[in-house]
Each structure stands twice: as structure tokens, then as C-alpha cells.
Amino acid sequence: MTDDLATAGERAALARILPRFARAEALLGPGDDAAMLAAPDGRVLLSTDAMVDGPDFRRAWSTPFELGWKAVATNLADIAAMGARPTGLLVALAAPGTTPVADLEGIADGMAAACERLAPGVGVVGGDLTRSPVLSLALTVTGSADGRDPVLRSGARPGHTIAYSGRLGLAAAGLRLLFATGEEDPAAIAALRRARAGVLAEQLAPRPPIGDGVLAAEAGATAMLDVSDGLLLDATRIAEASGVVLDLDRAALEREAEGVLAVSDPDGLPARVPALTAHEALGLVLGGGEDHGLLACFPGAVPESFRVLGVVRAGGAGVRLDGEPVDPSGWDSFTAS
């Protein structure tokens, strides 16, 4: 079907979207004025995030399926960063009346697939659909720590090990390729997808290690967060909340940058993409953002799925690289160009 939202109307559009979601582990799901979820220990974790066409995504780059996937993945990561298990999602979707209903079906399919892949049993339990000049998705995710205390940003102590689970710098590398290709040439974008599908997926449909949040909590993590705005900036948030120094190991981060260099070779790309230097690759690792991996501090053994990146030290709150202070650069949606 090719009708748009203005033609189909809200009720008909929802009738086509809701069946695409798997049944979530909810006591009461979509269909009434509110959903009802169980709270195993009487406490509920909540987080919310929004994606708006323009500052957060480009329709020329992302398929509807990828938009739905990314919206879910980035929200699930916030609950994982608390050492908790996601339990449900609420979705507020606003779109122009000219938006094809098929696009909303694609978004719903991406959401459902991300839930199934990243957090089986979690699903959309309710939300809202309304009209807007631009497409936007605002998600609220609920979670449960299942009797444990949540892992905060404020528990890092001198001597603890800094470790990370997930990818670093690849989402920013994918975004760099997209900007170099531009938005005006669909054929060039399609060629870029064929040439660099893996790295583009890190940006357009990320797969954060959601299950490692609970794993880290069970291993005794004392501080943790989702690295969404860049490693240095988010590490600074732990440092300031805990009143410590997070001293990162340059050699470990240069190894991460080698992976970024490996996928950034401009040869064979459809557009003129400047070669990436080792220094620039390290910059993407340190401040690129949108990695959505988990940065955590551990007083003892580090889980195998985490890579050691440094050590917590006493001193004024901040981040260092091999003992030297560094500027906490990262993503800020209001100051970024």
C-alpha cells in the first residue's frame, strides 16, 4: 500500500503498525490508556531519548528499519549502563502527514527486530502517534535491577580498573563517510553502502552489548555509563561524579584506533573521501560519540567481554591520557555544527 498518514489516518496507521511488534513481557500492553509492567523488587528504572530528523538522523542516509532499530538500541543501552535489564518501551512518534504509512511500518519492524536481537522479551508496550513538521521518535525505556542496586556513575575509586565493552570510533567513522558522500546523490549513497556496509551499520543500526550491563553489575562494577557522546566526555562524567581521575592508557586506545583505520581506506569508495591519519582515527575513538558501548570501573576481575582501558587514580576530578590531562571533547547537540 502507498497511502500516506494524512490519507490513512491515525487509527488505520496504528492498526497496521501495532501487529508488527512481538508481545512483550508486560502485564498490560498496547490497547488501553496505559501499559502495566511488573516491578520485581518494587523499583523501576526509567530513561528517555529522542531522535529528530536533521540533528539526529538524515532520511537520505537511514532506512525506516534502521531508524527504528537505532532508536531502540540507543535507549536499551541507557538501562544496560545502570547494570539493569530492560523491560519495556514506550514510543512517541511524530511525523508529517505526507509520510507513507509504509515508512512507519518499516520503523516498527526495525524496533521489533532490535528488541528481539538485543533484549529478547522486551517490546513496545504503548506510546503515541501524532503529526509534526519533521519526523521524530521519542522513546522511554523501563528496566529492572532485579534486586540489585543500580550501578551509578559515582562509585569509581582509586585503584579500580577502567574497562569497556563494545566498539569505539566506528560509528563516528561511518558518519564521516556519510558526510563525505553527502545527501544529494542516492546512487553514491547506495554505492557507499555496498562498499562499507559494516562500518555504516555501526552508525545507522548499532548493536550495543546490552547484556553486558547485567554482567558488569554481577562482576561488581562500581561505576558505569553508556558512551554516547564520546569516550573522553563520558569518562569525565564518571570522574566528576566519583571525584577521581580516570587515567586512560594511550596504547590501548591506539589499538582501538587501528580498527578505525582499517575501515576508513578511501579506495573503492564512490565519493572523494580524504584518507584518515592515525591521529584522526584516535580522535574518533576519543571523541567521536554514538558508540553506545559500556564504560565501567571494576575493583577486581574484569569480565572477558570488557577490554581494559586504564586505571582510576586519586586527584582532582578529570580524565588523563597516560597521566597527562586531556580536553574532554565530545558531542553536544547544541554546540555541534
C-alpha positions, 0 to 999 in steps of 0.5 A: 500500500502507498497511502500516506498518514494524512490519507490513512489516518491515525487509527488505520496507521496504528492498526497496521503498525501495532501487529508488527511488534512481538508481545512483550513481557508486560502485564498490560500492553498496547490497547488501553490508556496505559501499559502495566509492567511488573516491578520485581523488587518494587523499583523501576528504572526509567530513561528517555531519548529522542531522535529528530530528523536533521540533528539526529538522523538524515532520511537520505542516509537511514532506512525506516528499519534502521531508524527504528532499530537505532532508536531502540538500541540507543535507549536499551543501552541507557538501562544496560549502563545502570547494570539493569535489564530492560523491560519495556518501551514506550514510543512517541512518534511524530511525523508529517502527514505526507509520510507513507504509512509504509515508512512507519511500518518499516520503523516498527519492524526495525524496533521489533527486530532490535528488541528481539536481537538485543533484549529478547522479551522486551517490546513496545508496550504503548506510546503515541502517534501524532503529526509534526513538521519533521519526523521524530521518535521519542522513546522511554525505556523501563528496566529492572535491577532485579534486586540489585542496586543500580550501578551509578556513575559515582562509585569509581575509586582509586585503584579500580580498573577502567574497562569497556565493552563494545566498539569505539570510533566506528560509528563516528567513522561511518558518519564521516563517510556519510558526510563525505558522500553527502545527501544529494546523490542516492546512487553514491549513497547506495554505492557507499553502502555496498562498499562499507556496509559494516562500518555504516551499520555501526552508525545507522543500526548499532548493536550495543552489548546490552547484556553486558550491563547485567554482567558488569553489575554481577562482576561488581562494577562500581561505576558505569555509563553508556558512551554516547557522546564520546569516550573522553566526555563520558569518562569525565562524567564518571570522574566528576561524579566519583571525584577521581581521575580516570587515567586512560592508557594511550596504547590501548586506545591506539589499538582501538584506533587501528580498527578505525583505520582499517575501515576508513581506506578511501579506495573503492569508495564512490565519493572523494573521501580524504584518507584518515591519519592515525591521529584522526582515527584516535580522535574518533575513538576519543571523541567521536560519540554514538558508540553506545558501548559500556564504560565501567570501573571494576575493583577486581576481575574484569569480565572477558567481554570488557577490554581494559582501558586504564586505571582510576587514580586519586586527584582532582576530578578529570580524565588523563591520557597516560597521566597527562590531562586531556580536553574532554571533547565530545558531542553536544547537540547544541554546540555541534555544527 
